[in-house]
């Protein structure tokens, strides 16, 4: 008998016939031949055969054989050895031990807790049993039943507190308290328990021949997140004096579920995301991407990786229509124009998800995590979640001195997102999202349109029916959002007064509209009258300025540049183009000064002040 046997095995375990053996279902069919070879080699060595004979017979060298013996001799529960169970291919032989320390920033952002939770379960057998008891009721029920993770996670924390005598030694003391790791462990246990039982034959056949097959562009997820970093916005005031202020922009992005590629994105510096930002993102998904050649940031000149880009540069993805668009049920996603664009122009299905449930949109959340924790947080002005007011103020000051502008941030995100699409992912066996889309068969390209009259080219344009006005000695004109539009053709068409015409409005530039008569006569381009024709503005800014004009807090000044007047007003109101005041701050009492800003627009807000004069507040509106 070899000396190695004397060192590893006591006299009671030198007979291999009494070693623990794996059950038949533990060894998969594709690994059965490898397992049998290992078992024969170990038995020959325990009988005293030479290493040379074992290698000639089974092809197993001495070093590999010694490793198998060490695994077989490992002690398990009840003073037993692992035995032949240790010879199963790809079986974990060593208990999980976390090598890297816990990262507080990653835990606060909801990442990096999976290994800690696995280690916690390995150290406490009672927790493993309790987790199995939690999973059993859901394993027996309807597979489509929603599992209340919050409730079960609370029960798990109470059980943990009893075992540890408190939660001070619990490794998840930050934001989510290990909720994501618990969710993954609970779902894995539920799936394991469901696999132990045998379902009906009809259910198994339906599952095997289910016609739903994931394909690129079948499901697209769109969401908006505030970037964890500030940018520098420059405001021009009176006498051409400028002032900078730090803002956190919104990133609106679209991700393909099957490939994981980012299809399009847009930035917004508004206080809240509107339907106009969603339309910009949808237009970016369809519009072919062009590689940047000029950069304000010099370090980005050669930052594109090999093969980086957006999916729209591929022939199989250019101008391709998605089948289903998933949104997260925000207010902007319920806009009538979003429904009209998705259903009538893109001919897709609109799915509104559950608010506050990012787990249902894992692909888009993965993109935001990559951009935030690996890129934006490391820039000048980058912040982490739940920072203190002092750290936030320090980041804002650093941005005002040397942070990125909105144009520079767009350049940076374009490079980062294009490189993200070209980076290999483990979900696709080492293939990048762009490579997955590039290998897609040509016959799957069904819903695509590259023509000049494609519907997606009109995503940022809407058609409305309005009446032509011209009474009181005024030339014929139309009115849209309290601005008059006309041209030489319309001014000469007196017979159109009182009749309806169809106008096409570009929501991103309201200086002009396209008009035509219902019979098909084209009236051409109509220009806005007055100050509205002097500067580029979108629908959101037009509506806001109209509200401020009604409230008496904004007015035009003859002889001054309208663009400068608007920029000065936005600087004074401390909002870039936001439509509503801060909800967290109390409404300011009405003031009669021309510089009054931030006044409430609702009578309910005005009633919070001590003195309430309805006649002074509403004025002539009370009369009649």
C-alpha positions in Angstrom: 0.0 0.0 0.0 1.3 3.5 -0.8 2.4 5.9 1.8 -0.1 8.5 0.6 -2.9 6.2 1.5 -1.6 5.9 5.1 -1.3 9.7 5.4 -4.8 10.5 4.1 -7.0 7.7 5.2 -7.5 6.0 8.5 -7.8 2.3 8.7 -11.6 2.5 8.6 -11.6 4.2 5.3 -9.0 2.2 3.3 -11.6 -0.1 1.9 -13.2 1.7 -1.1 -16.3 -0.4 -0.9 -17.5 1.5 2.1 -16.9 5.0 0.6 -19.9 7.3 0.0 -21.1 7.0 -3.6 -23.1 9.6 -5.6 -26.6 8.9 -6.6 -27.3 8.1 -10.3 -28.9 11.5 -11.0 -25.9 13.4 -9.6 -23.7 12.3 -12.4 -24.9 13.6 -15.8 -24.7 11.4 -18.8 -22.1 13.5 -20.6 -19.8 13.2 -17.5 -20.4 9.5 -16.7 -17.4 8.2 -18.7 -15.0 10.7 -17.1 -16.4 9.8 -13.6 -15.9 6.1 -14.2 -12.3 6.6 -15.3 -11.5 8.6 -12.2 -13.1 6.0 -10.0 -11.2 3.1 -11.5 -7.9 5.1 -11.1 -8.5 5.8 -7.4 -9.5 2.1 -6.7 -6.3 0.9 -8.5 -4.2 3.2 -6.4 -5.9 2.2 -3.2 -5.2 -1.5 -4.1 -1.4 -0.7 -4.5 -1.0 -0.5 -8.3 1.8 1.7 -9.6 1.4 5.2 -10.9 2.8 4.1 -14.3 0.2 1.4 -14.8 -2.6 3.8 -13.8 -1.5 6.4 -16.3 -1.2 3.8 -19.1 -4.7 2.4 -18.3 -6.7 5.6 -17.5 -4.5 8.4 -18.8 -4.4 10.1 -15.4 -1.0 11.6 -14.3 0.3 11.4 -10.7 -0.4 15.1 -9.9 -4.0 14.8 -11.0 -4.4 11.6 -9.1 -3.1 13.1 -5.9 -5.6 15.9 -6.2 -8.4 13.4 -6.5 -7.2 11.5 -3.4 -7.1 14.8 -1.4 -10.7 15.6 -2.5 -11.9 12.1 -1.6 -10.3 12.2 1.9 -11.9 15.6 2.7 -14.0 15.5 5.9 -17.7 16.4 5.6 -20.5 16.2 8.1 -20.9 13.4 10.7 -17.2 12.5 10.4 -17.7 11.2 6.9 -15.3 11.6 4.0 -16.4 12.9 0.6 -15.5 9.6 -1.0 -16.4 9.0 -4.7 -18.7 12.0 -4.6 -15.6 14.2 -4.9 -14.8 12.7 -8.3 -17.9 14.1 -10.0 -16.8 16.5 -12.8 -17.3 20.2 -12.0 -18.3 19.6 -8.5 -17.4 22.3 -6.0 -14.8 20.8 -3.6 -14.1 23.9 -1.5 -16.5 26.0 0.4 -17.0 29.5 -0.9 -14.7 32.1 0.7 -14.8 35.7 -0.3 -11.4 37.0 -1.3 -12.0 40.7 -1.8 -13.2 43.0 0.9 -16.7 44.5 0.8 -16.9 47.8 -1.2 -19.1 50.3 0.6 -19.8 52.3 -2.6 -20.8 49.2 -4.5 -23.1 47.9 -1.7 -24.8 51.3 -1.5 -25.5 51.1 -5.3 -26.9 47.6 -4.9 -23.9 45.7 -6.4 -21.3 43.4 -4.9 -23.5 41.7 -2.3 -24.0 38.3 -4.1 -20.7 36.8 -2.8 -21.3 38.1 0.7 -24.8 36.6 0.9 -23.5 33.2 -0.4 -20.8 33.3 2.3 -23.4 34.1 4.9 -25.5 31.1 3.9 -22.5 28.8 4.0 -21.6 29.9 7.5 -25.0 29.3 9.0 -26.9 26.1 8.2 -30.0 27.4 10.0 -30.3 30.2 7.5 -30.1 27.7 4.6 -33.0 25.7 6.2 -35.0 28.8 6.8 -34.5 29.9 3.2 -35.8 26.5 1.9 -38.9 26.8 4.1 -39.5 30.3 2.6 -39.2 28.9 -0.9 -41.5 25.9 -0.5 -44.9 27.7 -0.6 -44.0 29.5 -3.8 -42.5 26.4 -5.4 -45.9 24.6 -5.1 -48.0 27.5 -6.4 -48.6 29.1 -9.7 -45.3 29.8 -11.5 -46.7 33.3 -12.6 -47.4 34.2 -9.0 -45.6 37.3 -7.9 -43.3 36.8 -4.9 -43.3 39.5 -2.3 -39.5 39.9 -1.9 -39.8 42.8 0.6 -42.0 40.7 3.0 -39.8 37.6 2.7 -36.6 39.7 3.1 -38.0 41.1 6.3 -38.7 37.7 7.7 -35.2 36.6 6.8 -33.7 39.6 8.6 -35.7 38.8 11.7 -34.4 35.2 11.7 -30.9 36.4 11.2 -31.2 38.7 14.1 -32.1 35.8 16.4 -29.2 33.7 15.2 -26.6 36.4 15.4 -28.0 38.1 18.5 -28.6 41.3 16.5 -27.8 42.8 13.1 -24.5 44.6 14.0 -22.5 41.8 12.4 -24.8 41.6 9.4 -22.6 42.5 6.4 -25.3 44.5 4.6 -25.9 47.6 6.7 -26.2 50.0 3.8 -29.0 50.9 1.4 -30.6 47.6 0.3 -29.4 45.4 3.2 -28.6 42.5 0.9 -32.0 42.4 -0.7 -30.7 41.6 -4.2 -28.6 38.7 -2.9 -31.6 37.3 -1.0 -33.8 37.6 -4.1 -31.4 35.7 -6.2 -31.0 33.0 -3.6 -34.7 32.7 -3.0 -35.5 32.4 -6.7 -32.7 29.8 -7.2 -34.1 27.7 -4.4 -37.7 28.0 -5.8 -36.5 26.8 -9.2 -34.6 23.9 -7.6 -37.7 22.8 -5.7 -39.8 23.0 -8.8 -37.4 20.8 -10.7 -37.7 18.0 -8.0 -41.4 17.5 -8.9 -42.8 16.1 -12.1 -45.2 18.2 -14.0 -48.0 17.1 -16.2 -47.1 15.8 -19.7 -49.2 18.5 -21.3 -47.5 21.3 -19.4 -44.0 19.9 -20.4 -45.0 19.7 -24.1 -46.4 23.3 -24.1 -43.2 24.5 -22.5 -41.0 22.7 -25.0 -42.9 23.9 -28.0 -43.8 27.4 -26.9 -43.7 29.6 -30.0 -42.3 32.7 -28.3 -38.6 33.0 -29.2 -36.5 36.0 -28.3 -35.0 37.9 -31.2 -33.2 41.2 -31.6 -35.5 44.3 -31.6 -38.4 42.2 -30.4 -38.3 43.9 -26.9 -36.8 47.3 -26.3 -36.5 48.8 -22.8 -36.5 52.6 -22.4 -35.8 54.4 -19.1 -34.4 57.6 -17.7 -31.9 58.0 -14.9 -30.1 61.0 -13.4 -26.4 60.6 -13.9 -24.3 60.4 -10.7 -22.3 63.5 -11.8 -22.7 67.2 -12.4 -22.1 69.2 -15.6 -21.4 72.8 -16.1 -24.1 74.9 -17.6 -23.4 78.5 -18.8 -26.1 81.2 -18.5 -25.8 84.6 -20.2 -27.2 87.5 -18.2 -27.5 91.2 -18.7 -24.6 93.1 -20.3 -23.5 89.8 -21.7 -22.2 88.6 -18.3 -22.1 84.9 -17.9 -22.5 82.6 -14.9 -22.0 78.9 -14.6 -24.1 76.5 -12.5 -23.8 72.8 -11.8 -26.7 70.5 -12.9 -27.3 66.8 -12.9 -28.5 65.8 -16.4 -31.0 63.1 -17.2 -29.9 60.2 -19.5 -32.7 58.6 -21.5 -31.6 55.4 -23.1 -33.0 52.5 -25.1 -31.6 48.9 -24.8 -32.4 45.8 -26.8 -33.3 42.9 -24.4 -32.0 40.1 -26.5 -28.5 41.4 -27.4 -28.1 43.9 -24.5 -27.0 46.6 -26.9 -27.8 50.3 -26.4 -29.8 51.3 -29.4 -30.0 55.1 -28.8 -29.9 57.7 -26.1 -30.3 61.4 -25.4 -29.4 63.9 -22.6 -31.8 66.3 -20.9 -31.0 69.1 -18.5 -34.6 69.7 -17.5 -35.9 69.2 -14.0 -38.1 66.3 -15.1 -38.1 64.1 -18.2 -40.9 64.9 -20.6 -42.5 63.1 -23.6 -40.3 65.2 -25.8 -37.2 63.6 -24.4 -38.6 60.1 -25.0 -39.4 61.1 -28.6 -35.8 62.2 -29.1 -34.6 58.9 -27.7 -36.9 56.9 -30.1 -35.6 59.0 -33.0 -32.0 58.3 -32.0 -32.8 54.5 -32.1 -34.0 54.7 -35.7 -31.7 57.4 -37.0 -28.3 56.1 -38.4 -25.4 56.8 -36.1 -22.4 58.8 -37.3 -19.0 58.6 -35.7 -17.7 61.8 -34.2 -14.6 63.3 -35.8 -14.2 66.5 -33.8 -14.1 66.6 -30.0 -13.8 69.4 -27.5 -12.2 66.9 -25.1 -8.8 66.0 -26.6 -8.5 62.7 -24.7 -11.5 61.3 -26.5 -10.0 61.7 -30.0 -8.8 58.1 -30.2 -11.0 56.6 -27.4 -13.2 54.5 -29.7 -12.4 50.8 -29.4 -12.1 48.6 -32.5 -15.6 47.9 -33.9 -17.3 50.3 -31.5 -20.5 52.1 -32.5 -24.3 52.0 -32.4 -26.4 49.2 -33.9 -27.9 51.6 -36.5 -24.6 51.4 -38.5 -25.3 47.7 -39.3 -27.3 46.9 -42.4 -29.5 44.5 -40.5 -30.4 47.1 -37.8 -30.6 50.4 -39.8 -34.1 51.9 -39.4 -35.4 48.8 -37.9 -38.7 49.0 -36.0 -39.0 47.4 -32.5 -41.9 45.1 -31.8 -42.4 46.0 -28.1 -41.3 49.1 -26.2 -41.2 48.7 -22.4 -41.5 51.9 -20.2 -41.4 52.2 -16.4 -44.8 53.8 -15.9 -43.6 57.4 -15.3 -45.9 60.3 -16.0 -44.1 61.2 -19.2 -44.7 57.7 -20.6 -48.5 58.2 -20.4 -48.5 61.1 -22.8 -51.0 60.7 -25.7 -48.2 61.6 -28.2 -46.1 58.7 -26.9 -49.0 56.3 -27.4 -49.7 57.7 -30.9 -46.1 57.5 -32.0 -45.5 53.9 -30.7 -48.8 52.5 -31.9 -49.5 54.3 -35.1 -46.0 55.3 -36.5 -43.8 52.6 -35.2 -46.6 50.0 -35.2 -45.2 48.5 -31.9 -46.7 47.4 -28.6 -46.4 49.6 -25.6 -45.8 48.0 -22.2 -45.9 50.0 -19.0 -44.1 48.3 -16.2 -44.3 48.5 -12.4 -42.9 51.7 -10.9 -40.0 51.2 -8.5 -39.2 47.7 -9.8 -35.9 48.0 -11.7 -35.4 44.2 -11.5 -38.0 43.8 -14.3 -35.8 45.9 -16.5 -32.4 44.3 -15.8 -30.9 45.1 -19.2 -31.4 48.8 -19.1 -30.3 48.9 -15.4 -27.1 47.1 -16.3 -26.3 49.9 -18.8 -26.9 52.6 -16.2 -24.8 50.8 -13.6 -21.9 50.5 -16.1 -22.1 54.2 -17.1 -22.4 55.4 -13.5 -20.1 53.2 -11.4 -17.3 52.7 -13.9 -17.4 56.0 -15.7 -19.4 59.1 -14.7 -18.6 58.8 -11.0 -14.9 59.1 -11.7 -15.2 62.4 -13.6 -14.9 65.8 -12.1 -18.1 66.4 -10.2 -19.0 62.7 -10.0 -20.9 61.7 -6.9 -22.0 58.4 -5.3 -25.5 57.6 -4.0 -26.4 58.9 -0.5 -23.5 61.4 -0.2 -23.6 64.2 2.4 -24.5 67.7 1.6 -20.9 68.8 2.1 -19.6 66.3 -0.4 -22.3 67.4 -2.9 -21.4 71.0 -2.5 -17.8 70.2 -3.0 -18.6 68.3 -6.2 -20.7 71.2 -7.5 -17.9 73.7 -6.8 -15.4 71.5 -8.6 -17.7 71.4 -11.7 -18.2 75.1 -11.8 -14.4 75.5 -12.0 -13.4 72.8 -14.4 -16.3 70.4 -15.1 -17.7 69.2 -18.4 -20.3 71.2 -20.3 -23.4 69.6 -21.9 -21.6 69.2 -25.2 -18.6 67.6 -23.7 -20.7 65.2 -21.7 -22.5 64.2 -24.9 -19.1 63.5 -26.5 -18.0 61.4 -23.5 -21.2 59.4 -23.3 -21.1 58.7 -27.1 -17.6 57.2 -26.7 -18.5 55.2 -23.6 -21.8 53.8 -24.9 -20.2 52.8 -28.3 -17.4 51.0 -26.4 -20.1 49.4 -24.2 -21.7 47.9 -27.3 -18.4 46.5 -28.5 -17.3 45.0 -25.2 -17.6 41.2 -24.9 -20.3 40.0 -22.5 -20.5 36.7 -20.6 -24.2 36.5 -21.4 -23.4 35.8 -25.0 -20.5 33.5 -24.5 -17.9 36.2 -24.9 -19.5 38.0 -27.8 -20.2 41.7 -27.8 -23.8 43.0 -28.3 -22.8 44.4 -31.7 -21.3 41.0 -32.7 -24.6 39.3 -31.7 -26.6 41.7 -33.9 -24.1 41.4 -36.8 -24.5 37.6 -36.9 -28.3 37.9 -37.1 -29.6 36.2 -40.3 -30.8 38.5 -43.0 -34.3 36.9 -43.2 -35.1 38.2 -39.8 -35.0 41.8 -41.1 -38.7 42.2 -41.5 -39.8 45.5 -40.1 -37.3 48.0 -41.5 -37.7 51.1 -43.7 -34.8 53.2 -45.0 -36.9 55.2 -47.4 -37.1 59.0 -47.3 -40.8 58.9 -46.4 -40.4 56.4 -43.5 -42.7 57.0 -40.5 -39.8 57.1 -38.1 -38.4 60.2 -39.7 -41.5 62.1 -38.5 -41.2 61.0 -34.8 -40.5 64.6 -33.7 -43.3 66.1 -35.9 -47.0 66.1 -35.2 -50.0 67.0 -37.4 -52.8 69.2 -36.2 -55.9 70.7 -37.6 -56.4 74.4 -37.0 -58.7 77.1 -38.3 -57.5 80.1 -40.4 -58.3 83.4 -38.7 -58.5 86.8 -40.3 -61.3 88.9 -38.8 -61.0 92.5 -37.6 -58.9 93.7 -40.6 -56.1 91.2 -39.9 -54.6 89.2 -42.8 -55.3 85.5 -42.8 -53.2 83.6 -40.3 -53.2 80.6 -37.9 -52.5 80.4 -34.2 -50.6 77.7 -32.4 -49.6 77.9 -28.8 -50.4 81.6 -28.7 -48.2 82.5 -31.6 -49.5 83.6 -35.0 -48.1 82.0 -38.2 -48.4 83.2 -41.8 -46.7 83.7 -45.2 -47.3 85.5 -48.5 -49.5 82.7 -49.8 -51.8 82.5 -46.8 -52.1 86.3 -46.4 -53.5 86.4 -50.0 -56.0 83.6 -49.5 -58.9 85.4 -48.0 -61.3 82.6 -49.0 -59.6 80.3 -46.4 -60.7 82.4 -43.4 -62.8 80.2 -41.1 -61.7 77.0 -42.8 -59.5 74.2 -41.4 -55.9 73.5 -42.5 -53.5 70.8 -41.5 -50.2 72.0 -40.0 -47.1 69.9 -39.4 -45.2 71.0 -36.3 -41.6 70.2 -35.5 -41.6 69.9 -31.7 -37.9 70.8 -31.5 -38.2 74.1 -33.5 -41.4 76.1 -33.4 -40.2 79.0 -35.5 -41.9 77.5 -38.5 -44.7 75.1 -39.4 -45.7 73.4 -42.6 -49.3 73.9 -43.7 -51.7 72.5 -46.3 -55.4 72.7 -47.1 -57.5 69.6 -46.4 -58.0 69.2 -50.2 -54.3 68.8 -50.7 -53.2 72.4 -51.6 -49.8 73.1 -50.1 -49.4 76.5 -48.4 -45.7 76.0 -47.8 -43.8 77.1 -44.7 -45.5 79.5 -42.3 -43.3 81.7 -40.1 -44.1 82.8 -36.6 -44.7 86.5 -36.0 -43.0 88.6 -33.4 -40.3 87.5 -31.0 -41.0 83.8 -31.5 -39.3 83.8 -34.9 -36.0 85.2 -33.5 -34.6 82.2 -31.6 -34.8 78.4 -31.7 -37.1 77.0 -29.0 -39.0 73.8 -28.5 -42.6 73.1 -27.4 -41.6 72.8 -23.7 -40.0 76.2 -23.6 -42.9 77.9 -25.5 -45.4 76.5 -23.0 -43.4 77.6 -20.0 -42.9 81.1 -21.3 -46.6 81.4 -22.1 -47.5 80.4 -18.5 -45.0 83.0 -17.1 -46.5 85.7 -19.4 -50.0 84.9 -18.1 -48.7 85.1 -14.5 -47.0 88.4 -15.2 -43.4 87.3 -14.5 -42.1 87.4 -18.0 -42.5 90.0 -20.8 -40.8 91.0 -24.0 -38.8 94.2 -24.2 -38.8 96.1 -27.5 -35.4 96.8 -28.9 -33.6 93.9 -27.0 -32.6 90.5 -28.4 -35.4 88.0 -27.6 -32.9 85.2 -27.1 -31.0 87.3 -24.5 -34.2 88.1 -22.7 -35.2 84.4 -22.4 -31.6 83.4 -21.3 -31.7 86.2 -18.7 -35.1 85.0 -17.4 -34.0 81.4 -17.2 -30.9 82.4 -15.3 -32.9 84.5 -12.8 -35.4 81.7 -12.2 -32.5 79.2 -11.6 -33.9 76.6 -13.9 -32.6 75.8 -17.4 -36.0 75.2 -18.9 -37.9 73.5 -16.1 -41.7 73.8 -16.2 -42.5 73.6 -12.5 -41.0 75.1 -9.3 -39.3 73.0 -6.6 -41.9 70.9 -4.7 -39.8 70.6 -1.6 -39.6 74.3 -1.1 -42.7 76.3 0.2 -44.3 78.6 -2.4 -43.2 82.2 -2.2 -45.8 84.9 -1.6 -46.7 87.0 -4.6 -44.6 90.0 -5.3 -45.3 93.0 -7.6 -41.6 93.5 -8.5 -40.7 92.8 -12.1 -37.9 90.5 -10.8 -40.4 88.3 -8.8 -39.8 84.6 -9.5 -41.0 81.3 -8.3 -44.6 82.5 -7.4 -47.2 79.7 -6.9 -49.6 79.0 -9.7 -52.3 77.3 -7.6 -54.8 78.9 -5.3 -54.2 76.0 -2.8 -50.5 77.0 -2.6 -51.4 80.7 -2.2 -53.8 79.9 0.7 -50.9 78.7 2.8 -49.8 82.4 3.3 -51.2 84.4 6.2 -52.9 87.1 4.1 -55.1 86.0 1.3 -56.6 88.6 -1.0 -58.5 86.8 -3.7 -59.4 90.0 -5.6 -55.7 91.1 -5.7 -54.6 87.6 -6.8 -57.0 87.0 -9.6 -57.8 90.6 -10.6 -60.0 90.9 -13.5 -60.6 87.2 -13.7 -63.1 87.4 -10.9 -65.3 89.8 -12.8 -67.8 88.2 -15.1 
